[in-house]
Amino acid sequence: MSRHDTSIIPPELLLQAYRAGIFPMSDSRDDPEVYWVEPRMRAILPLDGFHVSHSLARTLRRGRFRVTCNEAFDAVIDACAAPRVDAEDSWISLRIATSYRELHRHGHAHSIETWQEGPGGTEVLVGGLYGVGFGRVFCGESMFSRTSDASKVALAWLVAALRRAGAQLLDCQFTTPHLASLGAVEITQARYLEMLQAALAPGPGAQAGGESFAGASSGTAGAAGVAVVAGCLPTGFAALLVDAAAAGLSSSPGNFIAQSLTQTS
């Protein structure tokens, strides 16, 4: 790509890069250039190894936040790209943000949002995350929090939804102390590519010529305990709500999420 090329990254090219274990970054918010990153060491969060602290489980059970999926993708990516106190300039350039918005319109980029009641009773977006889904893989890109535990709750719902949808790999790209405290581990890029290829192999219920996880636009939200096949993150998220209702917790889905995560964490 030309250094002065300001066009969006085509969705097909973005997905091709992710399937090869590569992702784009920029040096600053206004940087028109995109460079492709293939780290020597890669952070992943094992879906059966998410650490739910007592305080996080308590927050989930109390329902401090309303949690949604794909309700405010644009707002989430804007918040993730916004300047932060004592932080370097964002790697999410205007060009990258626009590219992921287009990928979202194609059904391969998703967000989880956390909301709280604000002044006058109006709901306010206080945290969230976004990433890219394909095969049985989800690549987390960025998350933000404007109040305590808002992004942790979003991540807890993401892990629960991915597990419910039958995903195999949650990529965190780079490790941080925060992610490590939640269960993220660092592996070599070579090992990551092995896991990536395994997660891209057709799984049970995959449709011929289609995606088995996040590429599908529809899926089956079955009864509690039944894996969702040929489904995407939104379908897995919806299945959790169905499961919570079946367990008599429709008014407190966070309690259901806490139970599902602490039973195997």
C-alpha positions in Angstrom: 0.0 0.0 0.0 1.1 3.5 -0.7 2.2 5.6 2.3 -0.4 8.3 1.1 -3.2 5.8 0.4 -6.1 6.9 2.6 -8.7 4.5 1.3 -10.2 1.9 3.7 -8.6 -1.5 3.9 -10.9 -3.8 1.9 -12.8 -6.2 4.2 -11.5 -9.2 2.1 -7.9 -8.1 2.7 -8.5 -7.6 6.4 -9.9 -11.1 6.8 -7.2 -12.6 4.7 -4.6 -11.0 7.0 -6.3 -12.2 10.2 -6.5 -15.7 8.8 -2.8 -15.5 8.3 -2.2 -14.3 11.8 -1.5 -10.7 10.8 -3.2 -7.5 11.9 -3.0 -3.8 11.0 -1.8 -0.9 13.1 -0.9 2.8 12.7 1.4 5.1 14.6 -1.1 7.7 15.5 -4.8 8.8 15.1 -4.1 10.9 12.0 -1.5 8.6 10.4 -2.7 7.6 6.9 -0.2 4.7 6.8 -1.1 1.2 7.9 1.6 -1.4 8.7 1.0 -5.1 9.2 2.0 -6.7 12.5 3.0 -10.3 13.1 4.4 -10.5 16.7 7.0 -13.0 17.7 5.0 -13.7 20.9 1.2 -13.7 20.9 -1.2 -13.2 23.8 -4.3 -15.4 23.9 -7.0 -15.9 26.6 -7.9 -19.5 26.9 -11.7 -19.7 27.0 -11.6 -22.2 29.8 -9.1 -20.2 31.8 -10.8 -16.8 32.3 -10.1 -15.6 35.8 -13.2 -14.5 37.6 -12.3 -12.7 40.8 -14.7 -12.6 43.7 -15.2 -8.9 43.1 -15.9 -9.4 39.4 -18.4 -12.2 40.1 -20.1 -10.0 42.7 -20.3 -7.2 40.1 -21.8 -9.5 37.5 -24.4 -10.9 40.0 -25.5 -7.5 41.1 -26.2 -6.4 37.6 -24.5 -3.0 37.8 -24.4 -2.8 34.0 -26.7 -3.6 31.2 -24.7 -5.5 28.6 -25.4 -5.5 24.8 -23.8 -6.8 21.6 -23.5 -4.8 18.5 -25.8 -2.1 19.8 -23.2 0.8 19.5 -20.3 -0.5 17.5 -19.4 3.0 16.2 -19.4 4.5 19.6 -17.2 1.7 21.0 -14.5 2.1 18.4 -14.6 5.9 18.8 -14.1 5.4 22.6 -11.3 2.9 22.1 -9.5 5.3 19.7 -10.0 8.4 21.9 -7.0 10.0 23.7 -6.4 8.5 27.2 -4.6 10.0 30.2 -0.9 9.0 30.4 -1.2 7.0 27.2 0.6 7.1 23.9 -1.4 8.2 20.8 -3.9 5.7 19.7 -2.9 3.1 17.1 -6.5 3.1 15.9 -6.2 5.7 13.1 -9.2 7.2 11.3 -8.4 5.0 8.4 -8.3 1.8 10.6 -11.5 2.8 12.4 -13.3 3.4 9.1 -12.1 0.0 7.8 -13.4 -1.8 10.8 -16.8 -0.1 10.5 -17.0 -1.5 7.0 -16.0 -4.9 8.3 -18.7 -4.6 10.9 -21.2 -3.9 8.1 -20.0 -7.1 6.5 -20.8 -9.1 9.7 -17.2 -9.8 10.7 -16.5 -7.1 13.4 -18.5 -7.0 16.6 -18.7 -5.1 19.8 -19.8 -5.7 23.4 -21.1 -2.7 25.3 -21.7 -2.0 29.0 -24.2 0.7 30.0 -25.2 2.5 33.2 -28.0 4.9 34.1 -26.7 8.5 33.8 -28.1 11.9 34.7 -31.8 12.2 34.2 -32.2 8.5 33.9 -30.6 8.3 30.4 -28.4 5.3 29.8 -24.7 6.1 29.2 -22.1 3.9 27.5 -19.4 3.3 30.1 -17.3 0.5 28.7 -16.9 -2.0 25.9 -14.7 -3.8 23.5 -14.6 -4.7 19.8 -12.9 -7.3 17.6 -12.9 -9.4 14.5 -14.6 -12.8 14.2 -14.1 -15.6 11.7 -14.1 -19.4 11.8 -14.1 -20.3 15.5 -11.8 -17.4 16.2 -12.3 -14.0 17.8 -9.5 -11.4 17.7 -10.0 -8.8 20.4 -8.8 -5.4 19.2 -9.3 -2.9 21.9 -11.5 -2.1 25.0 -12.2 0.9 27.1 -13.7 1.7 30.5 -15.1 4.9 31.9 -16.0 3.4 35.3 -14.7 0.6 37.5 -15.2 -2.9 36.1 -17.0 -1.8 32.9 -14.5 -3.4 30.5 -14.0 -6.5 32.7 -17.8 -7.1 32.6 -17.7 -6.7 28.8 -14.9 -9.2 28.6 -16.7 -11.7 30.9 -19.7 -11.6 28.6 -17.5 -12.0 25.5 -15.8 -15.1 26.9 -19.2 -16.6 28.0 -20.7 -15.8 24.5 -17.7 -17.3 22.7 -17.8 -20.4 24.8 -21.6 -20.7 24.1 -21.0 -20.3 20.4 -18.4 -23.1 20.3 -15.4 -20.8 19.6 -11.9 -22.2 20.2 -9.5 -19.2 20.1 -9.6 -15.8 21.7 -6.7 -13.7 20.5 -5.5 -10.8 22.6 -2.5 -9.9 20.3 -0.2 -8.4 23.0 -0.1 -9.3 26.7 -0.6 -6.6 29.4 -0.6 -7.0 33.2 -4.4 -6.3 33.1 -5.0 -9.1 30.6 -2.6 -11.5 32.4 -4.6 -10.9 35.6 -7.7 -12.1 33.8 -6.0 -15.3 32.5 -4.3 -14.3 29.3 -1.1 -16.2 28.5 1.7 -15.6 26.0 2.6 -18.1 23.3 4.9 -18.1 20.3 3.6 -16.9 17.0 4.3 -20.4 15.6 2.1 -22.0 18.2 -0.6 -19.3 17.6 -0.6 -20.2 13.9 -1.1 -23.9 14.7 -4.1 -23.0 17.0 -5.4 -20.6 14.4 -5.4 -23.2 11.7 -7.1 -25.7 14.0 -9.8 -23.2 14.8 -10.3 -22.5 11.1 -10.9 -26.1 10.3 -14.6 -26.9 9.6 -16.3 -27.7 12.9 -19.5 -29.7 13.6 -22.5 -28.1 11.9 -20.4 -25.9 9.6 -22.2 -25.3 6.3 -20.4 -26.1 3.1 -18.6 -23.0 1.8 -19.5 -21.0 4.9 -18.1 -20.0 8.3 -18.6 -22.2 11.3 -18.5 -19.3 13.8 -18.3 -15.6 13.4 -18.8 -15.4 9.6 -22.3 -16.8 9.7 -25.2 -14.3 9.9 -27.5 -16.7 11.6 -27.4 -19.7 13.9 -29.2 -21.8 16.4 -29.7 -20.5 19.9 -30.5 -23.8 21.6 -31.4 -24.8 25.1 -28.9 -24.4 27.9 -25.9 -26.7 27.6 -26.3 -27.2 23.8 -23.5 -25.8 21.7 -24.3 -23.3 19.1 -22.9 -24.4 15.7 -22.6 -22.3 12.6 -23.3 -19.3 14.7 -21.5 -15.9 15.4 -20.7 -13.9 18.4 -24.1 -12.1 18.3 -25.8 -15.5 18.1 -23.8 -16.9 21.0 -24.7 -13.7 23.0 -28.4 -14.2 22.1 -28.1 -17.8 23.2 -26.9 -16.7 26.6 -30.0 -14.6 27.1 -32.2 -17.5 26.1 -30.3 -19.8 28.5 -30.6 -17.2 31.3 -34.4 -17.0 30.7 -34.6 -20.8 30.8 -32.9 -20.8 34.1 -35.3 -18.2 35.5 -32.7 -15.4 35.4 -34.0 -13.2 32.5 -34.1 -10.2 34.8 -30.6 -10.9 36.1 -28.5 -12.3 33.1 -25.3 -11.2 34.8 -26.0 -13.7 37.6 -26.3 -16.4 34.9 -22.9 -15.3 33.3 -21.2 -15.4 36.7 -22.5 -18.9 37.3 -21.4 -20.1 33.9 -17.9 -18.7 34.2 -17.2 -19.7 37.8 -18.4 -23.3 37.3 -15.4 -24.0 35.1 -12.9 -21.2 35.9 
